[in-house]
Amino acid sequence: MKPAPFDYERPATLEQACRLLAEAGGGATLIAGGQTLMPLLNLRMSQPFVLVDLSAIPELCGVKRVGGGTAIGPMTTQSAAMNDPLLRGHVPLLARALAHVGHHQTRNRGTIGGSIAFAEPAAEVPATALALDAVLTLQSLRGSREIAMRDFLLGPYLTALEADEIVTAITIPDPPPGRALPVFTEVARRPGDFALVGLTSQIVLDGDRIAAASLAWFGMGPTALRAVQAEAALNGAALGDIDAVAIAGLAVADTQPFDDKAASAAYRTTVGRRICARAIRELAAQGVPA
């Protein structure tokens, strides 16, 4: 099929982009990498009056250090982010997750901000941003605001982004002092497919004890989900005292698995419990001095 007719705009500044969105009154759609949007346009599942291309706005690209964290421009491609030395050094969990997103060809076009704004429940990037307590900066003609990733995800493909707003930065705060250990695992039918079940996690060690733990699921509910009960059980625990199976049970208890054509809720629960236990064991093994 072919898309429904639309006007195309490629603004050169963020202000111009915000003005186009405001003037469209909810009838505009942003295009970043277009990996998801283009099929939706062709199937006429998305029919905007105006398509606003963000690719000519330079300040929306790149990775930089800011006070106490790492800021990622939303138009930074997944491939560029994955290979960026700053991101690999300061946000290794995200770099690891990006290697599982789609394929090499799609990562060259797909963007960090596009993935987060689309809010696919089984996608790696929104879940990892959630696990790392990312903060999003949103801009419109009305001004700028910040929102935590945990408040941004509202439901399947539903976010707190208003029709006239643009994500202008994704900021990942530095972890607390200590040794940060990342683990990422997912189960998919084929490499590059959306995950049937996935877990993205990081713990920060203070000696042999866990100073901070974060675990986020994808493919296990209507949005990416934090495993808050498991995190609470891990915080302050000594590595040698962790019961991986018990932690996995707590983590799965915070999910909302579902049936679809790809897998049943029972399958997701069983597999989720197993990959979580394995991830906890891997994190514990990383924490043992060589």
Phi and psi restraints in degrees (value plus and minus 20) as a CYANA .aco file:
   2 LYS   PHI    -133.5   -93.5
   2 LYS   PSI     131.9   171.9
   3 PRO   PHI     -84.0   -44.0
   3 PRO   PSI     136.8   176.8
   4 ALA   PHI     -86.7   -46.7
   4 ALA   PSI     134.6   174.6
   5 PRO   PHI     -79.6   -39.6
   5 PRO   PSI     122.5   162.5
   6 PHE   PHI    -173.9  -133.9
   6 PHE   PSI     138.2   178.2
   7 ASP   PHI    -105.6   -65.6
   7 ASP   PSI     129.6   169.6
   8 TYR   PHI    -140.0  -100.0
   8 TYR   PSI     109.6   149.6
   9 GLU   PHI    -149.0  -109.0
   9 GLU   PSI     119.9   159.9
  10 ARG   PHI    -149.9  -109.9
  10 ARG   PSI      60.5   100.5
  11 PRO   PHI     -86.6   -46.6
  11 PRO   PSI     132.4   172.4
  12 ALA   PHI    -116.3   -76.3
  12 ALA   PSI     -32.8     7.2
  13 THR   PHI    -152.8  -112.8
  13 THR   PSI     139.8   179.8
  14 LEU   PHI     -85.2   -45.2
  14 LEU   PSI     -58.5   -18.5
  15 GLU   PHI     -81.1   -41.1
  15 GLU   PSI     -63.1   -23.1
  16 GLN   PHI     -82.0   -42.0
  16 GLN   PSI     -61.2   -21.2
  17 ALA   PHI     -83.3   -43.3
  17 ALA   PSI     -64.0   -24.0
  18 CYS   PHI     -83.5   -43.5
  18 CYS   PSI     -57.1   -17.1
  19 ARG   PHI     -86.9   -46.9
  19 ARG   PSI     -60.3   -20.3
  20 LEU   PHI     -81.8   -41.8
  20 LEU   PSI     -61.9   -21.9
  21 LEU   PHI     -84.6   -44.6
  21 LEU   PSI     -62.7   -22.7
  22 ALA   PHI     -84.3   -44.3
  22 ALA   PSI     -61.7   -21.7
  23 GLU   PHI     -90.5   -50.5
  23 GLU   PSI     -45.3    -5.3
  24 ALA   PHI     -96.0   -56.0
  24 ALA   PSI     -37.5     2.5
  25 GLY   PHI      38.9    78.9
  25 GLY   PSI      19.2    59.2
  26 GLY   PHI      72.6   112.6
  26 GLY   PSI     -21.4    18.6
  27 GLY   PHI    -115.1   -75.1
  27 GLY   PSI     -15.3    24.7
  28 ALA   PHI    -123.7   -83.7
  28 ALA   PSI     131.9   171.9
  29 THR   PHI    -148.6  -108.6
  29 THR   PSI     116.9   156.9
  30 LEU   PHI    -103.5   -63.5
  30 LEU   PSI     123.5   163.5
  31 ILE   PHI    -140.1  -100.1
  31 ILE   PSI     107.8   147.8
  32 ALA   PHI    -125.4   -85.4
  32 ALA   PSI    -117.6   -77.6
  33 GLY   PHI    -102.8   -62.8
  33 GLY   PSI     -45.6    -5.6
  34 GLY   PHI      61.2   101.2
  34 GLY   PSI     -13.8    26.2
  35 GLN   PHI     -84.9   -44.9
  35 GLN   PSI     -51.9   -11.9
  36 THR   PHI    -118.9   -78.9
  36 THR   PSI     -58.8   -18.8
  37 LEU   PHI     -85.9   -45.9
  37 LEU   PSI     -61.4   -21.4
  38 MET   PHI     -80.0   -40.0
  38 MET   PSI     -66.0   -26.0
  39 PRO   PHI     -80.9   -40.9
  39 PRO   PSI     -57.6   -17.6
  40 LEU   PHI     -84.9   -44.9
  40 LEU   PSI     -57.7   -17.7
  41 LEU   PHI     -85.9   -45.9
  41 LEU   PSI     -64.4   -24.4
  42 ASN   PHI     -84.4   -44.4
  42 ASN   PSI     -53.4   -13.4
  43 LEU   PHI    -105.0   -65.0
  43 LEU   PSI     -22.9    17.1
  44 ARG   PHI      41.9    81.9
  44 ARG   PSI       6.3    46.3
  45 MET   PHI    -100.7   -60.7
  45 MET   PSI     -37.3     2.7
  46 SER   PHI    -146.9  -106.9
  46 SER   PSI     107.3   147.3
  47 GLN   PHI    -154.2  -114.2
  47 GLN   PSI      50.1    90.1
  48 PRO   PHI     -92.7   -52.7
  48 PRO   PSI     135.5   175.5
  49 PHE   PHI     -99.7   -59.7
  49 PHE   PSI     -52.6   -12.6
  50 VAL   PHI    -153.8  -113.8
  50 VAL   PSI     114.3   154.3
  51 LEU   PHI    -127.3   -87.3
  51 LEU   PSI     100.3   140.3
  52 VAL   PHI    -127.2   -87.2
  52 VAL   PSI      92.3   132.3
  53 ASP   PHI    -109.7   -69.7
  53 ASP   PSI     102.8   142.8
  54 LEU   PHI    -113.1   -73.1
  54 LEU   PSI     -15.2    24.8
  55 SER   PHI     -91.0   -51.0
  55 SER   PSI     -32.9     7.1
  56 ALA   PHI    -120.0   -80.0
  56 ALA   PSI      -8.1    31.9
  57 ILE   PHI    -124.5   -84.5
  57 ILE   PSI      80.8   120.8
  58 PRO   PHI     -83.3   -43.3
  58 PRO   PSI     -51.6   -11.6
  59 GLU   PHI     -91.6   -51.6
  59 GLU   PSI     -26.3    13.7
  60 LEU   PHI    -110.1   -70.1
  60 LEU   PSI     -16.2    23.8
  61 CYS   PHI    -134.8   -94.8
  61 CYS   PSI     133.5   173.5
  62 GLY   PHI      86.0   126.0
  62 GLY   PSI     147.6   187.6
  63 VAL   PHI    -143.0  -103.0
  63 VAL   PSI     113.6   153.6
  64 LYS   PHI    -166.4  -126.4
  64 LYS   PSI     138.0   178.0
  65 ARG   PHI    -106.8   -66.8
  65 ARG   PSI     115.8   155.8
  66 VAL   PHI    -144.0  -104.0
  66 VAL   PSI     155.4   195.4
  67 GLY   PHI     -77.5   -37.5
  67 GLY   PSI      88.3   128.3
  68 GLY   PHI      58.4    98.4
  68 GLY   PSI      -2.5    37.5
  69 GLY   PHI    -194.0  -154.0
  69 GLY   PSI    -191.8  -151.8
  70 THR   PHI    -144.7  -104.7
  70 THR   PSI     104.7   144.7
  71 ALA   PHI    -124.1   -84.1
  71 ALA   PSI     112.9   152.9
  72 ILE   PHI    -137.2   -97.2
  72 ILE   PSI     107.6   147.6
  73 GLY   PHI     -90.3   -50.3
  73 GLY   PSI     118.8   158.8
  74 PRO   PHI     -83.9   -43.9
  74 PRO   PSI     -46.0    -6.0
  75 MET   PHI    -108.2   -68.2
  75 MET   PSI     -15.4    24.6
  76 THR   PHI     -85.6   -45.6
  76 THR   PSI     106.8   146.8
  77 THR   PHI     -90.1   -50.1
  77 THR   PSI     135.7   175.7
  78 GLN   PHI     -80.3   -40.3
  78 GLN   PSI     -58.1   -18.1
  79 SER   PHI     -86.0   -46.0
  79 SER   PSI     -64.9   -24.9
  80 ALA   PHI     -83.9   -43.9
  80 ALA   PSI     -62.3   -22.3
  81 ALA   PHI     -84.1   -44.1
  81 ALA   PSI     -63.6   -23.6
  82 MET   PHI     -80.3   -40.3
  82 MET   PSI     -51.9   -11.9
  83 ASN   PHI    -121.9   -81.9
  83 ASN   PSI     -17.3    22.7
  84 ASP   PHI     -93.6   -53.6
  84 ASP   PSI     105.8   145.8
  85 PRO   PHI     -82.2   -42.2
  85 PRO   PSI     -54.7   -14.7
  86 LEU   PHI     -84.3   -44.3
  86 LEU   PSI     -66.3   -26.3
  87 LEU   PHI     -87.4   -47.4
  87 LEU   PSI     -62.0   -22.0
  88 ARG   PHI     -83.7   -43.7
  88 ARG   PSI     -53.4   -13.4
  89 GLY   PHI     -99.9   -59.9
  89 GLY   PSI     -55.8   -15.8
  90 HIS   PHI    -125.7   -85.7
  90 HIS   PSI     -42.6    -2.6
  91 VAL   PHI    -152.7  -112.7
  91 VAL   PSI      42.3    82.3
  92 PRO   PHI     -82.8   -42.8
  92 PRO   PSI     -47.9    -7.9
  93 LEU   PHI     -84.1   -44.1
  93 LEU   PSI     -61.5   -21.5
  94 LEU   PHI     -87.7   -47.7
  94 LEU   PSI     -61.0   -21.0
  95 ALA   PHI     -79.6   -39.6
  95 ALA   PSI     -60.4   -20.4
  96 ARG   PHI     -86.9   -46.9
  96 ARG   PSI     -61.2   -21.2
  97 ALA   PHI     -84.5   -44.5
  97 ALA   PSI     -59.0   -19.0
  98 LEU   PHI     -82.6   -42.6
  98 LEU   PSI     -47.7    -7.7
  99 ALA   PHI     -85.5   -45.5
  99 ALA   PSI     -36.4     3.6
 100 HIS   PHI    -118.7   -78.7
 100 HIS   PSI     -22.9    17.1
 101 VAL   PHI    -103.1   -63.1
 101 VAL   PSI      97.1   137.1
 102 GLY   PHI      34.5    74.5
 102 GLY   PSI    -155.1  -115.1
 103 HIS   PHI    -150.0  -110.0
 103 HIS   PSI     149.7   189.7
 104 HIS   PHI     -73.3   -33.3
 104 HIS   PSI     -63.4   -23.4
 105 GLN   PHI     -85.5   -45.5
 105 GLN   PSI     -61.8   -21.8
 106 THR   PHI     -93.0   -53.0
 106 THR   PSI     -52.1   -12.1
 107 ARG   PHI     -86.7   -46.7
 107 ARG   PSI     -44.4    -4.4
 108 ASN   PHI     -91.1   -51.1
 108 ASN   PSI     -37.0     3.0
 109 ARG   PHI    -133.7   -93.7
 109 ARG   PSI     -60.0   -20.0
 110 GLY   PHI     -82.3   -42.3
 110 GLY   PSI     125.3   165.3
 111 THR   PHI    -135.4   -95.4
 111 THR   PSI     139.7   179.7
 112 ILE   PHI     -84.9   -44.9
 112 ILE   PSI     -68.4   -28.4
 113 GLY   PHI     -86.4   -46.4
 113 GLY   PSI     -56.2   -16.2
 114 GLY   PHI     -83.1   -43.1
 114 GLY   PSI     -61.9   -21.9
 115 SER   PHI     -85.4   -45.4
 115 SER   PSI     -62.6   -22.6
 116 ILE   PHI     -86.3   -46.3
 116 ILE   PSI     -63.4   -23.4
 117 ALA   PHI     -89.1   -49.1
 117 ALA   PSI     -50.4   -10.4
 118 PHE   PHI     -92.0   -52.0
 118 PHE   PSI     -52.7   -12.7
 119 ALA   PHI      40.7    80.7
 119 ALA   PSI      23.0    63.0
 120 GLU   PHI     -83.5   -43.5
 120 GLU   PSI     105.8   145.8
 121 PRO   PHI     -82.4   -42.4
 121 PRO   PSI     -43.5    -3.5
 122 ALA   PHI    -123.6   -83.6
 122 ALA   PSI      -6.1    33.9
 123 ALA   PHI    -108.7   -68.7
 123 ALA   PSI     130.3   170.3
 124 GLU   PHI     -96.0   -56.0
 124 GLU   PSI     -59.7   -19.7
 125 VAL   PHI     -88.6   -48.6
 125 VAL   PSI     -68.7   -28.7
 126 PRO   PHI     -79.6   -39.6
 126 PRO   PSI     -59.2   -19.2
 127 ALA   PHI     -85.3   -45.3
 127 ALA   PSI     -60.4   -20.4
 128 THR   PHI     -89.2   -49.2
 128 THR   PSI     -58.8   -18.8
 129 ALA   PHI     -81.1   -41.1
 129 ALA   PSI     -57.8   -17.8
 130 LEU   PHI     -86.2   -46.2
 130 LEU   PSI     -64.6   -24.6
 131 ALA   PHI     -82.0   -42.0
 131 ALA   PSI     -52.0   -12.0
 132 LEU   PHI    -114.8   -74.8
 132 LEU   PSI      -7.8    32.2
 133 ASP   PHI      36.7    76.7
 133 ASP   PSI      22.3    62.3
 134 ALA   PHI     -81.5   -41.5
 134 ALA   PSI     130.5   170.5
 135 VAL   PHI    -140.5  -100.5
 135 VAL   PSI     109.5   149.5
 136 LEU   PHI    -120.9   -80.9
 136 LEU   PSI     119.6   159.6
 137 THR   PHI    -121.7   -81.7
 137 THR   PSI     105.4   145.4
 138 LEU   PHI    -135.6   -95.6
 138 LEU   PSI     116.6   156.6
 139 GLN   PHI    -146.1  -106.1
 139 GLN   PSI     120.3   160.3
 140 SER   PHI    -167.9  -127.9
 140 SER   PSI     158.5   198.5
 141 LEU   PHI     -84.4   -44.4
 141 LEU   PSI     -40.8    -0.8
 142 ARG   PHI     -96.6   -56.6
 142 ARG   PSI     -33.4     6.6
 143 GLY   PHI     112.4   152.4
 143 GLY   PSI    -186.9  -146.9
 144 SER   PHI    -138.1   -98.1
 144 SER   PSI     125.5   165.5
 145 ARG   PHI    -164.1  -124.1
 145 ARG   PSI     138.9   178.9
 146 GLU   PHI    -134.5   -94.5
 146 GLU   PSI     125.1   165.1
 147 ILE   PHI    -163.3  -123.3
 147 ILE   PSI     116.6   156.6
 148 ALA   PHI     -91.2   -51.2
 148 ALA   PSI     126.7   166.7
 149 MET   PHI     -78.3   -38.3
 149 MET   PSI     -54.3   -14.3
 150 ARG   PHI     -86.0   -46.0
 150 ARG   PSI     -41.8    -1.8
 151 ASP   PHI    -117.9   -77.9
 151 ASP   PSI     -32.4     7.6
 152 PHE   PHI     -99.5   -59.5
 152 PHE   PSI     -57.2   -17.2
 153 LEU   PHI    -103.8   -63.8
 153 LEU   PSI      97.2   137.2
 154 LEU   PHI    -127.7   -87.7
 154 LEU   PSI     -47.9    -7.9
 155 GLY   PHI     159.6   199.6
 155 GLY   PSI    -194.9  -154.9
 156 PRO   PHI     -78.5   -38.5
 156 PRO   PSI      95.0   135.0
 157 TYR   PHI      41.1    81.1
 157 TYR   PSI       3.4    43.4
 158 LEU   PHI    -146.0  -106.0
 158 LEU   PSI     105.9   145.9
 159 THR   PHI    -151.5  -111.5
 159 THR   PSI     156.4   196.4
 160 ALA   PHI    -104.3   -64.3
 160 ALA   PSI     -14.1    25.9
 161 LEU   PHI     -90.8   -50.8
 161 LEU   PSI     102.3   142.3
 162 GLU   PHI     -97.5   -57.5
 162 GLU   PSI     141.3   181.3
 163 ALA   PHI     -81.8   -41.8
 163 ALA   PSI     -44.4    -4.4
 164 ASP   PHI    -122.4   -82.4
 164 ASP   PSI      -8.5    31.5
 165 GLU   PHI    -126.7   -86.7
 165 GLU   PSI     132.7   172.7
 166 ILE   PHI    -146.2  -106.2
 166 ILE   PSI     115.0   155.0
 167 VAL   PHI     -91.9   -51.9
 167 VAL   PSI     101.1   141.1
 168 THR   PHI    -129.3   -89.3
 168 THR   PSI     -33.7     6.3
 169 ALA   PHI    -182.5  -142.5
 169 ALA   PSI     126.3   166.3
 170 ILE   PHI    -139.7   -99.7
 170 ILE   PSI      92.5   132.5
 171 THR   PHI    -128.1   -88.1
 171 THR   PSI     104.2   144.2
 172 ILE   PHI    -122.3   -82.3
 172 ILE   PSI      93.2   133.2
 173 PRO   PHI     -88.2   -48.2
 173 PRO   PSI     128.7   168.7
 174 ASP   PHI     -83.9   -43.9
 174 ASP   PSI     126.3   166.3
 175 PRO   PHI     -89.5   -49.5
 175 PRO   PSI     145.5   185.5
 176 PRO   PHI     -81.1   -41.1
 176 PRO   PSI     143.2   183.2
 177 PRO   PHI     -76.3   -36.3
 177 PRO   PSI     120.9   160.9
 178 GLY   PHI     119.0   159.0
 178 GLY   PSI    -185.6  -145.6
 179 ARG   PHI    -124.3   -84.3
 179 ARG   PSI      92.2   132.2
 180 ALA   PHI    -108.1   -68.1
 180 ALA   PSI     107.3   147.3
 181 LEU   PHI    -138.8   -98.8
 181 LEU   PSI      98.1   138.1
 182 PRO   PHI    -117.1   -77.1
 182 PRO   PSI     125.3   165.3
 183 VAL   PHI    -160.5  -120.5
 183 VAL   PSI     112.7   152.7
 184 PHE   PHI    -152.2  -112.2
 184 PHE   PSI     111.3   151.3
 185 THR   PHI    -167.3  -127.3
 185 THR   PSI     123.9   163.9
 186 GLU   PHI    -170.5  -130.5
 186 GLU   PSI     139.6   179.6
 187 VAL   PHI    -141.8  -101.8
 187 VAL   PSI     102.0   142.0
 188 ALA   PHI    -155.9  -115.9
 188 ALA   PSI     137.4   177.4
 189 ARG   PHI     -82.7   -42.7
 189 ARG   PSI     -62.4   -22.4
 190 ARG   PHI    -160.6  -120.6
 190 ARG   PSI     133.1   173.1
 191 PRO   PHI     -76.7   -36.7
 191 PRO   PSI     113.4   153.4
 192 GLY   PHI      75.9   115.9
 192 GLY   PSI     -38.6     1.4
 193 ASP   PHI     -93.3   -53.3
 193 ASP   PSI     138.7   178.7
 194 PHE   PHI     -81.4   -41.4
 194 PHE   PSI     125.2   165.2
 195 ALA   PHI     -90.0   -50.0
 195 ALA   PSI     122.6   162.6
 196 LEU   PHI     -94.3   -54.3
 196 LEU   PSI     -61.1   -21.1
 197 VAL   PHI    -167.2  -127.2
 197 VAL   PSI     119.2   159.2
 198 GLY   PHI    -171.4  -131.4
 198 GLY   PSI     133.3   173.3
 199 LEU   PHI    -158.3  -118.3
 199 LEU   PSI     110.4   150.4
 200 THR   PHI    -143.6  -103.6
 200 THR   PSI     109.3   149.3
 201 SER   PHI    -170.6  -130.6
 201 SER   PSI     135.4   175.4
 202 GLN   PHI    -169.4  -129.4
 202 GLN   PSI     115.5   155.5
 203 ILE   PHI    -141.9  -101.9
 203 ILE   PSI     129.9   169.9
 204 VAL   PHI    -135.3   -95.3
 204 VAL   PSI     103.8   143.8
 205 LEU   PHI    -116.8   -76.8
 205 LEU   PSI     119.6   159.6
 206 ASP   PHI    -137.6   -97.6
 206 ASP   PSI      74.6   114.6
 207 GLY   PHI      51.7    91.7
 207 GLY   PSI    -144.2  -104.2
 208 ASP   PHI    -124.1   -84.1
 208 ASP   PSI      -4.8    35.2
 209 ARG   PHI    -135.4   -95.4
 209 ARG   PSI     133.5   173.5
 210 ILE   PHI    -106.1   -66.1
 210 ILE   PSI      96.5   136.5
 211 ALA   PHI    -104.4   -64.4
 211 ALA   PSI     -51.8   -11.8
 212 ALA   PHI    -176.5  -136.5
 212 ALA   PSI     117.3   157.3
 213 ALA   PHI    -150.3  -110.3
 213 ALA   PSI     118.8   158.8
 214 SER   PHI    -159.6  -119.6
 214 SER   PSI     111.2   151.2
 215 LEU   PHI    -156.2  -116.2
 215 LEU   PSI     112.2   152.2
 216 ALA   PHI    -153.4  -113.4
 216 ALA   PSI     116.1   156.1
 217 TRP   PHI    -114.9   -74.9
 217 TRP   PSI     130.5   170.5
 218 PHE   PHI    -156.2  -116.2
 218 PHE   PSI     129.7   169.7
 219 GLY   PHI      55.3    95.3
 219 GLY   PSI      -6.3    33.7
 220 MET   PHI    -144.0  -104.0
 220 MET   PSI      -2.4    37.6
 221 GLY   PHI     156.1   196.1
 221 GLY   PSI    -193.1  -153.1
 222 PRO   PHI     -90.1   -50.1
 222 PRO   PSI     -39.5     0.5
 223 THR   PHI    -162.9  -122.9
 223 THR   PSI     156.4   196.4
 224 ALA   PHI     -80.5   -40.5
 224 ALA   PSI     124.0   164.0
 225 LEU   PHI    -152.6  -112.6
 225 LEU   PSI     118.7   158.7
 226 ARG   PHI    -104.2   -64.2
 226 ARG   PSI     121.8   161.8
 227 ALA   PHI    -112.1   -72.1
 227 ALA   PSI      57.7    97.7
 228 VAL   PHI     -88.4   -48.4
 228 VAL   PSI     -55.5   -15.5
 229 GLN   PHI     -87.8   -47.8
 229 GLN   PSI     -60.9   -20.9
 230 ALA   PHI     -86.3   -46.3
 230 ALA   PSI     -59.3   -19.3
 231 GLU   PHI     -81.7   -41.7
 231 GLU   PSI     -64.0   -24.0
 232 ALA   PHI     -82.2   -42.2
 232 ALA   PSI     -58.9   -18.9
 233 ALA   PHI     -89.4   -49.4
 233 ALA   PSI     -51.5   -11.5
 234 LEU   PHI     -99.9   -59.9
 234 LEU   PSI     -54.3   -14.3
 235 ASN   PHI     -80.8   -40.8
 235 ASN   PSI     103.7   143.7
 236 GLY   PHI      66.7   106.7
 236 GLY   PSI     -28.3    11.7
 237 ALA   PHI     -97.4   -57.4
 237 ALA   PSI     129.1   169.1
 238 ALA   PHI    -101.4   -61.4
 238 ALA   PSI     123.7   163.7
 239 LEU   PHI     -74.9   -34.9
 239 LEU   PSI     -60.9   -20.9
 240 GLY   PHI     -90.3   -50.3
 240 GLY   PSI     -33.7     6.3
 241 ASP   PHI    -119.4   -79.4
 241 ASP   PSI     -20.2    19.8
 242 ILE   PHI     -95.7   -55.7
 242 ILE   PSI     109.5   149.5
 243 ASP   PHI    -120.1   -80.1
 243 ASP   PSI      80.5   120.5
 244 ALA   PHI     -80.6   -40.6
 244 ALA   PSI     -57.9   -17.9
 245 VAL   PHI     -87.5   -47.5
 245 VAL   PSI     -61.5   -21.5
 246 ALA   PHI     -85.9   -45.9
 246 ALA   PSI     -61.9   -21.9
 247 ILE   PHI     -82.2   -42.2
 247 ILE   PSI     -61.2   -21.2
 248 ALA   PHI     -82.7   -42.7
 248 ALA   PSI     -58.2   -18.2
 249 GLY   PHI     -82.6   -42.6
 249 GLY   PSI     -61.5   -21.5
 250 LEU   PHI     -86.3   -46.3
 250 LEU   PSI     -58.9   -18.9
 251 ALA   PHI     -85.1   -45.1
 251 ALA   PSI     -63.2   -23.2
 252 VAL   PHI     -87.1   -47.1
 252 VAL   PSI     -49.2    -9.2
 253 ALA   PHI     -83.2   -43.2
 253 ALA   PSI     -40.2    -0.2
 254 ASP   PHI    -115.5   -75.5
 254 ASP   PSI      -7.5    32.5
 255 THR   PHI    -122.1   -82.1
 255 THR   PSI     149.8   189.8
 256 GLN   PHI    -153.1  -113.1
 256 GLN   PSI      46.5    86.5
 257 PRO   PHI     -83.1   -43.1
 257 PRO   PSI     135.5   175.5
 258 PHE   PHI    -159.2  -119.2
 258 PHE   PSI     140.4   180.4
 259 ASP   PHI    -112.2   -72.2
 259 ASP   PSI     115.7   155.7
 260 ASP   PHI    -170.6  -130.6
 260 ASP   PSI    -191.2  -151.2
 261 LYS   PHI     -87.5   -47.5
 261 LYS   PSI     -43.3    -3.3
 262 ALA   PHI    -103.7   -63.7
 262 ALA   PSI     -55.4   -15.4
 263 ALA   PHI    -185.5  -145.5
 263 ALA   PSI     138.2   178.2
 264 SER   PHI    -111.2   -71.2
 264 SER   PSI     143.4   183.4
 265 ALA   PHI     -81.6   -41.6
 265 ALA   PSI     -59.1   -19.1
 266 ALA   PHI     -83.0   -43.0
 266 ALA   PSI     -61.0   -21.0
 267 TYR   PHI     -82.2   -42.2
 267 TYR   PSI     -67.1   -27.1
 268 ARG   PHI     -81.3   -41.3
 268 ARG   PSI     -59.7   -19.7
 269 THR   PHI     -84.3   -44.3
 269 THR   PSI     -67.0   -27.0
 270 THR   PHI     -83.7   -43.7
 270 THR   PSI     -68.4   -28.4
 271 VAL   PHI     -87.2   -47.2
 271 VAL   PSI     -60.3   -20.3
 272 GLY   PHI     -78.8   -38.8
 272 GLY   PSI     -63.9   -23.9
 273 ARG   PHI     -80.9   -40.9
 273 ARG   PSI     -61.6   -21.6
 274 ARG   PHI     -91.1   -51.1
 274 ARG   PSI     -63.7   -23.7
 275 ILE   PHI     -91.8   -51.8
 275 ILE   PSI     -47.9    -7.9
 276 CYS   PHI     -88.4   -48.4
 276 CYS   PSI     -65.0   -25.0
 277 ALA   PHI     -79.5   -39.5
 277 ALA   PSI     -61.1   -21.1
 278 ARG   PHI     -85.3   -45.3
 278 ARG   PSI     -60.2   -20.2
 279 ALA   PHI     -84.0   -44.0
 279 ALA   PSI     -60.2   -20.2
 280 ILE   PHI     -84.3   -44.3
 280 ILE   PSI     -61.6   -21.6
 281 ARG   PHI     -83.7   -43.7
 281 ARG   PSI     -59.1   -19.1
 282 GLU   PHI     -85.9   -45.9
 282 GLU   PSI     -62.9   -22.9
 283 LEU   PHI     -80.9   -40.9
 283 LEU   PSI     -62.9   -22.9
 284 ALA   PHI     -83.7   -43.7
 284 ALA   PSI     -59.3   -19.3
 285 ALA   PHI     -86.4   -46.4
 285 ALA   PSI     -56.8   -16.8
 286 GLN   PHI     -84.0   -44.0
 286 GLN   PSI     -50.7   -10.7
 287 GLY   PHI     -99.8   -59.8
 287 GLY   PSI     -30.5     9.5
 288 VAL   PHI     -98.7   -58.7
 288 VAL   PSI     104.2   144.2
 289 PRO   PHI     -78.1   -38.1
 289 PRO   PSI     122.0   162.0
